[in-house]
């Protein structure tokens, strides 16, 4: 059994997998060491964990994961991947983006892919059929877009009102 943790910009999610089958998906505001105790009690065969974090998280959580699991991997630019990362500066690539690309590769190997992830930001990433990550783009997410449009149109309305 595997525990997969995604610490995103806005939310944290964790999932338990058994031989590729998703058993649970849980969103939380913050993953705490106590959550790990509950998971290990509910899933005693849980032995491996991989963590992808785009923001800082508690050193206590990291220590808990390292001490309570047989295998702990924190996704970073040096993590071995089943694809070739052709990004010019791999250490600056968001871990969430590379995780999404590897997920796409796992679902659709040997296929040209455009992976779109709509979260706090919307990311667009390209993986070719030669298993090469070619890069992509990042743009504001839906909520940020709505706020920007609202503010932009308000500003136009104020400018027009001041011209009258």
Secondary structure as UniProt FT lines:
FT   STRAND          2..7
FT   STRAND          12..18
FT   TURN            19..20
FT   STRAND          21..28
FT   HELIX           33..42
FT   TURN            44..45
FT   STRAND          48..53
FT   HELIX           59..68
FT   STRAND          71..74
FT   TURN            77..78
FT   STRAND          84..85
FT   TURN            88..89
FT   HELIX           90..92
FT   HELIX           95..107
FT   TURN            109..110
FT   STRAND          113..118
FT   STRAND          121..127
FT   TURN            129..130
FT   STRAND          132..140
FT   HELIX           142..163
//
